[in-house]
Amino acid sequence: MNSLVLLVVLPLFAAFIIPVVAKFSPKLSLFTGPVVLCINLLLIMSAWIKVGSGSEAIFLGGFLPPVGIVFYIDHFSLLFSGLIAGMVLIVWPWDAKESRLYSLYMLLSAASFGLVLSADLFNLYVFYELLAVATYGIIAASPISKVPNSSATAASLRYLFISSAGSVMLLLGIAIIYTLTGTLNIAHLATMTTSLDGFAGLSAFALIAIGAGVKAEMFPVNSWVAEVYGTIPRQLSALLAGLVSKLAVILIIRMLLMVFQQQAAFDLLLVVGMLGVISGEMVAWRAKDMIRMLSFSSIAQLGLIFIAFSIAGSKGLWIGMALMLHHLLVKGGLFLMADRFAGHMGKLKGLAKHSPMAAAVFLVFVLSLLGVPPFPGFWIKLLLILNLAEQGGGLYHVAIATILLATVIETAYIFKFVRILYQKADADSTPINKNYSSSYTFAKLFALILLVSMLFVSPISNHLKDIANHSASPHIYINKILPTKQLGDRS
Amino acid sequence: MTKYSALLFISGLVFLLMVITGLLPMGHTPMLVGNAILEGAKDQVGAANVVTSVVLGYRGLDTLGELSILFAAASVVGLVLTKSSFNKHASNNDDKHDHHDSGFVAVNAIDLIFPLLLVVGMYIITHGHLTPGGGFQGGVVLAVAFSMLVIVRPRRVSINHGMVSIIESFAGVSFIVIGVVALFKGQSFLQPLLGHGEFASLWSAGTLPLLYLAVGLKVGAELAGLLLALNTDEVAS
């Protein structure tokens, strides 16, 4: 089991040697990354079988927690590790000329693996920071051809400022927690939740949530989203919106489920989520450009995920996980599709006739996004609303109203767009980009997965429920990571 | 208007932080992990400098992460600068200040200081497990030594870019390899090996000095490479 640390270490190793390998053979350096990711996929699969329905802890450096760093492995973290490896493989920059870009992609995947595996707050911060720095570089270095270099640099720079402010807040939150408790191990923190009650503890959670929320496209700190997604290749948008945002969500959720089981914390997420849903849908409704529409719809979907996580206990994790996976498939697929048709919406008239397949794939994604039965999106939204209705308190009922209202707005703008696709072509409509692109193939694959998962809704949902039940339990977490009652156990 | 709202926002934030700070148990914070490390570090890691046993022992993975962040930042600078159009502007007024050293005093002083700086840097790195200092600090000193040479003779002295990147890679790779060796011995990643040795002697604390050497080389090469990227870009093309 100790060898699972290789998930983080192998990509780092690759990142360090790629610049030297590239000097001797550029071809070889291009293939280093994908090979490492494939090895990682194999490691993840073997670990998935070995872990079974249980979980494992890795003590790094052989130091027992809480003094050492711990990796915690269960099906939840392995599931997301697998998604990371798969997603990075899909968006791998095959046509990039700079070997340093491969290094950055490797650093990004190493940081992502670390973020889902680590059970130590400061270690999480280090990986979050590594993820952030690698992302700045990738954004700045790969603008799409139509956008001038300078505006990509400006977008990246603004993103850097917002994101660094977020990192500082995250660090401040962690510092407050450390001052209050004297430990950084999440399982150890879970045994002393009482010392984090009250205003100081809650403000630490708020700082962590908002700090990590920058990456998670959370409501007040998401002004970078549309600008950045507008200047980078669509595959990269798919990676950022589909995966990187989820990793930040996972960080927030770990803290919420294990340490901050307080009503105030849940309410905070609920309010931020509702504001995100409404503001995102409103702007998306007015958008005239497909990428902009997708970006703001992505903000709204992340808001929906935060609403789901405001349901206490394993149910919240179950629904939130389903929402995250669904959003990854749908939004990832839509961004990959946008490679083929982008730009002002009015120019896309008559696209359906030109390429019926593309229009059909697009339709599958948006119908599931809206939650039209029998698509998976419907079941998840239904589940979310039913469970919100079960919760006491007026705020949860407001959330239901918000979700329904948002669905109406979403329907309005999505169908406005679909109508354009199926209209007759006129003079100034541009034919779609017919060049063969692998991202379109992957988009079709995503749609296929979505359609197949429609047939297996019930087994998939049961499986997710099992994973969530196991991962949301602080008892299992604490027992695994702190096997013996250790120093300073105040409970 | 934006200025005032920004001012209002910042003062609100400062007030909030002051309130939070007031609520914290400053001066008598719980030292659960801190005390455990202070008690156990000598027997578990064997480094006379407790900070080193934290940086490379208990939290070795964090250090690897920090190294990677530095590496990422250096790569980003390289990538962005080589792509940008700055160098075109710079090349126009290139000829005016060509082949100018920084004058007799600076050039000779740096020539004198350079070997001393190297010795100090290496000393700080190799004694990181005994005295305050270590790979990060010593690495910076090494980078400063090399950048001094370039600064006083902007055109004549150039650092071999390929060499820098090879050192950088080699250092990062050896840090990881030392960690993985422990893994292959059936232990945990980055577990200290080679025994503790005699406490507070140069050959003590197992693999920690080797790790610090890797850190020092990497930090030095990284910073020197950064300077090089900034320097050559103004001159090149």
Contacts between the chains, C-beta under 8 A, distances in Angstrom:
chain1	res1	chain2	res2	distance
A	2	B	183	6.2
A	2	B	186	8.0
A	2	B	187	7.7
A	2	B	188	5.7
A	2	B	189	6.9
A	3	B	183	6.5
A	5	B	183	7.1
A	5	B	188	7.7
A	5	B	189	4.3
A	6	B	180	8.0
A	6	B	183	7.7
A	8	B	61	7.8
A	9	B	64	7.9
A	9	B	176	5.8
A	9	B	179	6.9
A	9	B	180	6.8
A	9	B	189	6.6
A	12	B	64	6.8
A	12	B	68	5.7
A	12	B	172	7.6
A	12	B	176	6.4
A	13	B	172	8.0
A	13	B	173	6.5
A	13	B	176	5.0
A	15	B	68	7.0
A	15	B	71	7.0
A	16	B	71	7.0
A	16	B	168	7.7
A	16	B	169	5.2
A	16	B	172	3.6
A	16	B	173	5.3
A	16	B	176	7.2
A	17	B	169	5.5
A	17	B	173	5.9
A	19	B	75	7.9
A	19	B	165	5.0
A	19	B	168	7.6
A	19	B	169	6.0
A	20	B	165	6.4
A	20	B	166	5.7
A	20	B	169	4.4
A	23	B	162	6.5
A	23	B	165	7.7
A	58	B	188	7.1
A	58	B	189	7.9
A	59	B	188	5.8
A	60	B	60	7.1
A	60	B	61	5.2
A	60	B	188	5.8
A	60	B	189	5.6
A	60	B	190	6.2
A	61	B	57	6.1
A	61	B	58	6.6
A	61	B	60	5.3
A	61	B	61	7.4
A	61	B	188	5.7
A	61	B	189	7.1
A	61	B	190	4.7
A	61	B	191	5.2
A	61	B	192	7.3
A	62	B	182	7.8
A	62	B	187	5.7
A	62	B	188	4.2
A	62	B	191	4.0
A	63	B	44	7.0
A	63	B	57	7.1
A	63	B	58	5.4
A	66	B	32	6.9
A	66	B	33	5.5
A	66	B	36	7.6
A	67	B	33	5.5
A	67	B	36	5.2
A	67	B	37	5.6
A	67	B	40	7.2
A	67	B	58	5.4
A	68	B	58	5.5
A	68	B	59	7.9
A	69	B	58	7.6
A	69	B	59	6.2
A	69	B	61	5.1
A	69	B	62	7.0
A	98	B	79	6.0
A	98	B	82	7.8
A	100	B	75	4.5
A	100	B	78	5.9
A	100	B	79	5.1
A	101	B	79	6.8
A	103	B	71	7.6
A	103	B	72	7.9
A	103	B	75	5.5
A	104	B	72	6.4
A	104	B	75	5.9
A	104	B	76	7.2
A	104	B	79	7.6
A	107	B	68	5.8
A	107	B	71	7.3
A	107	B	72	5.0
A	110	B	68	6.9
A	111	B	65	7.9
A	111	B	68	7.8
A	114	B	65	7.2
A	122	B	59	7.4
A	122	B	62	6.3
A	123	B	59	7.6
A	123	B	61	6.2
A	123	B	62	5.7
A	123	B	65	7.2
A	126	B	62	5.1
A	126	B	65	3.7
A	126	B	66	6.4
A	126	B	69	7.3
A	127	B	65	6.1
A	129	B	65	7.8
A	129	B	69	5.6
A	130	B	65	5.7
A	130	B	68	5.4
A	130	B	69	5.0
A	130	B	72	6.3
A	133	B	69	5.5
A	133	B	72	4.3
A	133	B	73	5.5
A	133	B	76	6.7
A	134	B	72	5.0
A	136	B	76	6.1
A	137	B	72	6.4
A	137	B	75	6.2
A	137	B	76	3.4
A	137	B	79	5.9
A	137	B	80	7.3
A	140	B	76	6.8
A	140	B	79	7.2
A	140	B	80	5.1
A	141	B	76	7.5
A	141	B	79	4.5
A	141	B	80	6.6
A	141	B	83	6.4
A	149	B	83	6.7
A	149	B	84	7.0
A	149	B	85	7.0
A	153	B	80	6.9
A	153	B	84	7.1
A	172	B	17	7.8
A	176	B	20	6.5
A	176	B	24	6.7
A	179	B	24	4.9
A	179	B	25	7.0
A	179	B	26	7.6
A	179	B	29	5.1
A	180	B	24	6.7
A	180	B	25	7.2
A	180	B	29	7.8
A	180	B	30	7.6
A	181	B	30	6.1
A	181	B	32	7.3
A	182	B	29	6.3
A	182	B	30	3.3
A	182	B	31	5.4
A	182	B	32	3.9
A	182	B	33	6.1
A	182	B	34	6.6
A	183	B	30	8.0
A	183	B	32	5.0
A	183	B	33	5.0
A	184	B	33	6.9
A	185	B	33	7.8
A	188	B	32	7.7
A	195	B	30	7.8
A	198	B	23	7.6
A	199	B	20	7.8
A	199	B	23	6.1
A	200	B	20	5.9
A	200	B	23	4.0
A	200	B	24	6.1
A	203	B	16	7.6
A	203	B	20	5.1
A	487	B	32	6.3
A	487	B	36	5.6
A	488	B	30	7.4
A	488	B	32	3.9
